[in-house]
Amino acid sequence: MGSIVEFHGVTKRYGKTEILKELDLKIPENDFTVVYGLPSSGKSVLLRVLMGLEFPDEGDILLRGQDVRKRPPNERNLGYIPQDFALFPQKTIFENIAYPLRLMRRPDGEIRGIVQRAAEMLSIDDLLGKLPTQLSGGQKQRVAIARGIVKETDIYVFDDPLAGLDFKLREKLFDDLKMLRERLSSTFIYTTSDPLETLSLATTVAVLHEGRVQEIGFPEELYMNPSMLSTMEILGFPIANTISGTLVTRDGEVWCETGLFSFQVEQTESGEMDEGNGQVVVGLRAESLTPVENEGESLLKAEVFLREDLGAEEIVTLDFQGRVAWTMVQTDVDRTAYDLGDIIGVKIESGALFVFDARSGRRIGKGKGTLHV
């Protein structure tokens, strides 16, 4: 599968501040690519230079193999769905959806057919005669999406379109958006700062951090096997647990020592430390912590500090000797009711520990063998 959108060394500055920093990104054709990053990571600016609303200071942007760096928006043939609904309150839903087509001076007969098809795809064909003030938030967002897809192009750009909706509406729209991409057979480029949204929607995730794409890949691969500390820290809910450590050599083997435990490290092929200082950050997903009732199997002791019941699962915050506070996820299958202040045993498999260079954030290895407390 080829790339339909490519960014090569794209830099965008506002004054002396670089928002995008020599950014490289290739987006596959007919893919649902989610550009994920925290607020102020550069997502909106990336979309603005892609749409042609602003031009990059350096670098090239290719659409369908053509250099469009200096082309205006109307020559890029992109469908756009904004974060805010941006609906005309005095126009009917039909006219709101038809607005881009009227700007293109499409015939009335074509407009009626295109609007009807878009509305049916999003299950809002019964709302076409209403005004925006008569619609719910979820219905307004469907109208905004319908207006964006009437352009009938092969690339659609979504600027965090579900940010203002409650979780129930967003969850329903997750499925609608995935089905919509299949029906349109088009490329979706979607930005968000919501990790659950990212993992639910994407076929490909590009993690944007401080103006650069840190890594790109399948969502499950980036979640379970991250190459960068920033990816592990920001992609996922609850957030990953981390602890500082130091690498040492014992009998020819590399070990990591933290304030809670030590373990052997299986280094990656490119697992060299920056400047050899030995300082690392160890990462661990919340679901990799397991409570152990048998005293003999306990590897660590922790105090229950906070409990959050989310229905199907519970998030427990644990205080490990006052050194770190980590989260643990319990499902309804294995859940045990804990009281605040309870001291429990926690088991950690060393293979679930990821080791990152503290300076560069690159992953240099993972745990192996038995954890030593």
C-alpha positions as CSV (number, residue, x, y, z in Angstrom):
1,M,0.0,0.0,0.0
2,G,1.5,3.4,-1.1
3,S,1.5,6.7,0.8
4,I,-1.2,9.2,-0.2
5,V,0.1,11.9,2.1
6,E,3.8,12.6,2.9
7,F,5.5,15.2,5.1
8,H,9.2,15.5,4.6
9,G,11.2,17.6,7.1
10,V,8.3,20.0,7.7
11,T,9.1,22.8,10.1
12,K,6.6,25.5,11.1
13,R,7.6,28.5,13.2
14,Y,5.6,31.3,14.9
15,G,8.2,33.9,15.6
16,K,11.2,32.0,17.2
17,T,9.0,29.2,18.4
18,E,9.1,26.0,16.4
19,I,5.8,24.2,16.5
20,L,6.6,21.5,14.0
21,K,10.3,20.4,14.0
22,E,11.6,18.7,10.8
23,L,8.5,16.5,10.9
24,D,8.4,13.3,8.8
25,L,5.2,11.3,8.3
26,K,3.8,9.0,5.6
27,I,0.1,8.2,5.7
28,P,-1.0,5.1,3.8
29,E,-3.8,5.1,1.2
30,N,-7.2,4.0,2.4
31,D,-6.1,4.0,6.0
32,F,-7.6,5.4,9.2
33,T,-4.6,7.2,10.5
34,V,-4.9,8.9,13.9
35,V,-2.3,11.6,14.8
36,Y,-2.3,11.4,18.6
37,G,-0.6,13.8,20.9
38,L,-1.2,15.9,24.1
39,P,-2.5,19.4,23.8
40,S,0.1,21.8,22.3
41,S,2.0,18.9,20.6
42,G,1.4,20.5,17.2
43,K,-1.7,18.5,15.9
44,S,-3.7,21.5,14.8
45,V,-0.8,23.2,13.1
46,L,0.0,19.9,11.2
47,L,-3.6,20.0,9.9
48,R,-3.4,23.6,8.9
49,V,-0.3,23.2,6.8
50,L,-1.8,20.0,5.3
51,M,-5.0,21.9,4.4
52,G,-3.1,24.8,3.0
53,L,-4.4,27.3,5.5
54,E,-0.7,28.0,6.4
55,F,2.5,27.2,4.6
56,P,5.5,25.5,6.3
57,D,8.7,27.4,6.7
58,E,10.7,24.4,5.6
59,G,10.1,20.9,4.1
60,D,7.8,19.4,1.6
61,I,4.2,18.1,1.6
62,L,3.1,15.6,-1.0
63,L,-0.5,14.8,-1.8
64,R,-1.1,11.9,-4.1
65,G,2.6,12.2,-5.2
66,Q,2.4,15.9,-6.0
67,D,4.2,18.7,-4.2
68,V,1.5,21.0,-2.7
69,R,3.6,23.0,-0.3
70,K,2.6,26.3,-1.9
71,R,-0.8,25.4,-3.3
72,P,-3.9,27.0,-1.8
73,P,-6.6,25.0,0.0
74,N,-9.0,24.8,-3.0
75,E,-6.3,23.0,-5.1
76,R,-5.7,20.3,-2.5
77,N,-9.1,18.5,-2.8
78,L,-9.4,17.5,0.9
79,G,-12.6,17.0,2.9
80,Y,-12.5,18.8,6.3
81,I,-14.4,18.1,9.5
82,P,-13.7,20.7,12.2
83,Q,-13.7,20.3,16.0
84,D,-16.5,22.8,16.5
85,F,-19.7,22.1,14.6
86,A,-19.6,25.5,12.8
87,L,-23.2,25.2,11.6
88,F,-25.2,28.1,10.3
89,P,-28.0,28.5,12.8
90,Q,-30.4,30.1,10.3
91,K,-30.0,27.4,7.7
92,T,-31.7,24.0,7.6
93,I,-29.7,20.8,8.1
94,F,-30.0,20.2,4.4
95,E,-28.6,23.6,3.5
96,N,-25.8,23.2,6.1
97,I,-24.7,20.0,4.5
98,A,-25.1,21.4,1.0
99,Y,-23.1,24.5,1.7
100,P,-19.7,23.3,0.3
101,L,-21.5,22.0,-2.8
102,R,-23.2,25.4,-3.4
103,L,-19.8,27.0,-3.2
104,M,-18.6,24.6,-5.9
105,R,-21.7,25.6,-8.0
106,R,-23.0,22.0,-8.3
107,P,-26.4,21.7,-10.0
108,D,-29.4,21.5,-7.6
109,G,-30.2,17.9,-8.7
110,E,-26.7,16.7,-7.9
111,I,-26.8,18.5,-4.6
112,R,-30.0,16.8,-3.5
113,G,-28.7,13.4,-4.3
114,I,-25.3,13.9,-2.6
115,V,-26.8,15.4,0.5
116,Q,-29.3,12.6,0.8
117,R,-26.7,9.9,0.5
118,A,-24.4,11.6,3.1
119,A,-27.3,12.0,5.5
120,E,-28.4,8.4,5.1
121,M,-24.8,7.2,5.8
122,L,-24.9,9.1,9.1
123,S,-28.5,8.3,10.0
124,I,-29.7,11.9,9.9
125,D,-31.8,11.8,6.8
126,D,-34.9,12.5,8.9
127,L,-33.4,15.7,10.2
128,L,-32.8,17.5,6.9
129,G,-35.7,19.9,7.4
130,K,-34.7,20.9,11.0
131,L,-32.6,23.8,12.2
132,P,-29.4,23.2,14.3
133,T,-31.0,24.6,17.4
134,Q,-33.4,21.6,17.3
135,L,-30.6,19.0,17.4
136,S,-28.6,17.4,20.1
137,G,-24.8,17.6,20.3
138,G,-24.4,14.2,18.8
139,Q,-26.7,15.0,15.9
140,K,-24.9,18.3,15.2
141,Q,-21.6,16.4,15.0
142,R,-23.1,14.0,12.5
143,V,-24.2,17.0,10.4
144,A,-20.7,18.4,10.5
145,I,-19.3,15.1,9.4
146,A,-21.9,14.8,6.6
147,R,-21.0,18.3,5.4
148,G,-17.3,17.3,5.3
149,I,-17.8,14.1,3.3
150,V,-20.0,15.7,0.6
151,K,-16.8,16.9,-1.0
152,E,-16.5,13.3,-2.4
153,T,-12.7,13.2,-2.3
154,D,-10.3,10.4,-1.3
155,I,-8.8,12.1,1.8
156,Y,-10.8,13.4,4.7
157,V,-9.3,15.4,7.6
158,F,-10.9,15.3,11.1
159,D,-9.7,17.9,13.6
160,D,-10.6,16.2,16.9
161,P,-14.3,16.2,16.0
162,L,-15.6,14.3,19.1
163,A,-13.9,16.5,21.7
164,G,-17.0,18.2,22.9
165,L,-19.2,15.1,23.2
166,D,-19.9,12.9,26.2
167,F,-18.5,9.4,26.3
168,K,-21.7,7.6,25.3
169,L,-22.1,9.7,22.2
170,R,-18.5,9.4,21.3
171,E,-18.6,5.6,21.7
172,K,-21.5,5.4,19.2
173,L,-19.7,7.6,16.8
174,F,-16.5,5.4,17.0
175,D,-18.4,2.6,15.2
176,D,-20.1,5.0,12.8
177,L,-16.7,6.6,11.7
178,K,-15.1,3.2,11.2
179,M,-18.0,2.0,9.0
180,L,-18.1,5.3,7.2
181,R,-14.4,5.0,6.2
182,E,-15.1,1.5,4.8
183,R,-18.1,2.7,2.8
184,L,-16.2,5.7,1.4
185,S,-13.0,3.6,0.7
186,S,-11.0,6.8,1.5
187,T,-8.2,7.9,3.7
188,F,-9.1,9.3,7.1
189,I,-6.6,11.6,8.9
190,Y,-7.8,12.2,12.4
191,T,-6.3,14.1,15.3
192,T,-7.1,13.7,19.0
193,S,-5.5,13.9,22.4
194,D,-7.8,11.1,23.8
195,P,-5.9,7.8,24.1
196,L,-9.1,5.7,24.2
197,E,-10.4,7.4,21.0
198,T,-7.0,6.7,19.4
199,L,-6.9,3.0,20.3
200,S,-10.6,2.5,19.3
201,L,-10.5,4.2,15.9
202,A,-7.0,3.9,14.4
203,T,-5.7,1.3,12.0
204,T,-2.4,3.3,12.2
205,V,-1.3,5.7,15.0
206,A,1.3,8.5,14.6
207,V,2.4,9.7,18.0
208,L,3.2,13.4,17.9
209,H,5.3,14.8,20.7
210,E,6.9,18.2,20.9
211,G,6.4,18.8,17.2
212,R,7.9,15.5,15.9
213,V,6.4,12.1,15.1
214,Q,8.0,10.0,17.8
215,E,6.8,6.7,16.2
216,I,4.2,5.3,14.0
217,G,2.6,1.8,13.9
218,F,-0.5,-0.3,14.6
219,P,-2.3,0.8,17.8
220,E,-1.8,-2.5,19.6
221,E,1.9,-2.6,18.7
222,L,2.5,0.9,20.1
223,Y,0.6,0.2,23.2
224,M,2.1,-3.2,24.0
225,N,5.6,-2.7,22.5
226,P,6.5,1.0,22.5
227,S,9.9,2.2,21.2
228,M,9.8,5.6,22.9
229,L,9.2,6.6,26.5
230,S,6.9,9.4,25.4
231,T,4.6,6.9,23.7
232,M,4.3,4.7,26.8
233,E,3.7,7.7,29.0
234,I,0.9,9.3,27.0
235,L,-0.7,6.5,25.0
236,G,-3.1,4.6,27.2
237,F,-5.5,4.8,30.1
238,P,-4.7,4.8,32.9
239,I,-1.3,6.3,32.3
240,A,1.7,4.0,32.4
241,N,3.7,3.5,35.7
242,T,7.3,4.6,35.6
243,I,10.3,4.5,38.0
244,S,13.9,5.7,37.6
245,G,16.7,3.1,37.5
246,T,20.4,2.6,36.9
247,L,22.0,0.0,34.7
248,V,24.9,-2.0,36.2
249,T,26.9,-5.0,35.1
250,R,27.0,-8.2,37.2
251,D,29.0,-11.3,36.0
252,G,28.7,-10.1,32.5
253,E,24.9,-9.6,32.6
254,V,23.2,-6.2,32.4
255,W,20.9,-5.4,35.4
256,C,18.6,-2.6,36.2
257,E,18.4,-1.4,39.8
258,T,15.5,0.8,41.0
259,G,14.4,1.9,44.4
260,L,11.9,-1.0,44.7
261,F,13.5,-3.9,42.8
262,S,16.2,-5.1,40.4
263,F,16.0,-7.3,37.3
264,Q,18.1,-8.5,34.4
265,V,17.8,-6.6,31.2
266,E,17.5,-8.0,27.7
267,Q,18.8,-5.3,25.5
268,T,17.4,-4.4,22.1
269,E,19.7,-4.5,19.0
270,S,20.1,-0.8,19.2
271,G,20.1,-0.7,23.0
272,E,23.1,1.5,23.6
273,M,22.9,4.2,26.3
274,D,23.4,7.8,25.4
275,E,26.8,8.9,26.7
276,G,27.0,5.7,28.8
277,N,25.6,7.3,32.0
278,G,23.5,4.3,32.9
279,Q,20.4,6.3,33.9
280,V,17.1,4.8,32.7
281,V,13.3,5.0,33.1
282,V,11.4,1.7,33.7
283,G,7.8,1.6,32.3
284,L,5.0,-0.8,33.3
285,R,1.4,-0.9,32.2
286,A,-1.3,-0.8,34.9
287,E,-2.7,-4.1,33.8
288,S,0.7,-5.8,34.4
289,L,0.4,-5.4,38.2
290,T,-1.2,-8.5,39.8
291,P,-2.5,-8.6,43.4
292,V,-1.3,-11.8,45.2
293,E,-3.1,-13.1,48.2
294,N,-0.6,-15.8,49.0
295,E,2.0,-14.2,51.2
296,G,4.8,-16.4,49.8
297,E,4.2,-15.3,46.2
298,S,4.2,-11.5,47.0
299,L,7.1,-9.7,45.4
300,L,6.2,-6.2,46.6
301,K,4.1,-4.6,49.3
302,A,1.9,-1.6,48.6
303,E,-0.7,0.4,50.4
304,V,-4.1,1.0,48.8
305,F,-4.2,4.8,48.4
306,L,-7.2,5.3,46.0
307,R,-9.9,3.3,44.3
308,E,-11.9,4.3,41.2
309,D,-14.8,2.0,40.3
310,L,-15.5,2.2,36.5
311,G,-18.1,-0.6,36.4
312,A,-16.4,-3.3,34.4
313,E,-13.1,-2.6,36.0
314,E,-11.5,-0.8,38.9
315,I,-8.4,1.4,39.0
316,V,-6.5,1.1,42.2
317,T,-3.8,3.5,43.1
318,L,-1.0,1.9,45.2
319,D,1.7,3.6,47.3
320,F,4.9,1.7,47.2
321,Q,6.9,2.6,50.4
322,G,6.3,6.3,49.7
323,R,8.6,6.1,46.6
324,V,6.2,5.8,43.8
325,A,2.4,5.8,43.4
326,W,1.3,3.3,40.7
327,T,-2.0,2.4,39.2
328,M,-3.3,-1.2,38.9
329,V,-6.3,-2.3,36.8
330,Q,-8.7,-5.0,38.1
331,T,-11.4,-6.5,35.9
332,D,-14.7,-7.7,37.3
333,V,-13.4,-11.3,36.8
334,D,-10.6,-11.1,39.4
335,R,-11.6,-8.0,41.4
336,T,-11.0,-8.0,45.1
337,A,-12.6,-5.4,47.3
338,Y,-9.9,-3.4,49.0
339,D,-10.2,-0.8,51.7
340,L,-8.1,2.4,51.7
341,G,-5.0,1.8,53.8
342,D,-4.9,-2.0,53.1
343,I,-1.5,-3.4,52.6
344,I,-1.5,-5.9,49.7
345,G,1.0,-8.1,47.9
346,V,1.7,-7.2,44.2
347,K,3.4,-9.5,41.6
348,I,5.2,-8.1,38.6
349,E,6.5,-10.2,35.7
350,S,9.9,-8.9,34.6
351,G,9.0,-9.3,31.0
352,A,6.4,-6.6,31.3
353,L,9.1,-4.0,32.3
354,F,10.3,-1.7,29.5
355,V,13.6,0.0,29.9
356,F,14.2,3.4,28.3
357,D,17.3,5.6,28.1
358,A,16.6,8.6,30.5
359,R,18.2,11.1,28.2
360,S,16.9,10.2,24.7
361,G,13.7,8.3,25.7
362,R,14.5,5.5,23.3
363,R,13.8,2.0,24.5
364,I,16.9,0.0,25.1
365,G,15.6,-3.2,26.5
366,K,13.1,-5.1,28.6
367,G,13.1,-7.2,31.7
368,K,13.8,-10.9,31.9
369,G,14.3,-13.5,34.5
370,T,13.1,-13.2,38.1
371,L,12.4,-9.9,39.8
372,H,14.5,-9.3,42.9
373,V,13.1,-7.2,45.7
